[in-house]
Amino acid sequence: MTDTPARLLNLLSLLQTPREWPGSELAERLDVSPRTIRRDIDRLRDLGYPVEASRGSVGGYRLVAGRAMPPLLLDDEEAVAIAVGLRAGAGHAIEGVDEASVRALAKLEQVLPSRLRHRVSSLQNATVPLTRGDGSSIDPGTLTVIASAVTGCERLRFAYRAGDGTASRRQVEPYRLVSTGSRWYLVAYDMTREDWRTFRVDRVTEPFATGARFAPRELPDGTEDAAEFFTRSVARTQPELRIDVTFHAPADFVTARLPGTLGAAEPTGEGGCRLRAVSGDSLEWVALRLALVDCAFEVHGPPQLVEYLSALGARLTRASSAAPDLDDATVPAAAG
């Protein structure tokens, strides 16, 4: 193999496999001399790839973790697997999968060959995800278009449906995507209304990057970042719930099962804890997340949350009391 750039790429691809490669085996695979392999290893090191060499009869070369993330070389199956995984996570706003995953998806789909894009789309369209139902499903293509426009400072057009069903067309300067764990939001400057707005991404359709570039504006009112702006925006449009709950379980157990936006529970002694937090989410969603902690708890406030949980508990009790005797009921076959 006489083409040095192509040979370096092939060598890098081999080294990214988690094993140690003897120089003689690398030379045989690439059809060059061991001396050429040593020179190519030096070239990779000059490019910032941390390649370690070990001596001895069983020694060889391997790629190790460095200070920065070098470019990765993926084969077709690996690229498809990563793209499908990112699309699945981004499309359902899984808690903990935030804007970084959407940026990665946008970068990956931008460079995927058309044959691999078709495979990713086919797998996505043929798969029915089983989700918890506490968030809105989003077209991953919508997220990647928005993420690319944010990264490239490119004006964006889209159709938007407001909460009351009103439809409109928007042209915006997209600033950031914000994930709450249950939904995605776009913070942007609305060109028509000449003001900053927050849009729910699951209500966005037909996104189109116009190609027109813009200089990013500063957020209003001394807001430091998009997350802070989003929090203030939601607080202005939706009543806050000041939650006060006692849980009969350790604080670390409870905190691990609550969304990060609610903060951490504080230990109260005797294995219990208490959560005092402010939430801009809906009453129904907060009630569901409290129930999913899977331990006994008492809600001290707000009153509307206490009333909602009481009504919900009564409905669930009626539903369970109306169920047939389990000893007489037919037990469904286990999946698998």
Order of alpha helices (4+ residues) and beta strands (2+ residues): alpha-alpha-alpha-beta-beta-alpha-alpha-alpha-alpha-beta-beta-beta-beta-beta-alpha-beta-alpha-beta-beta-alpha-beta-alpha
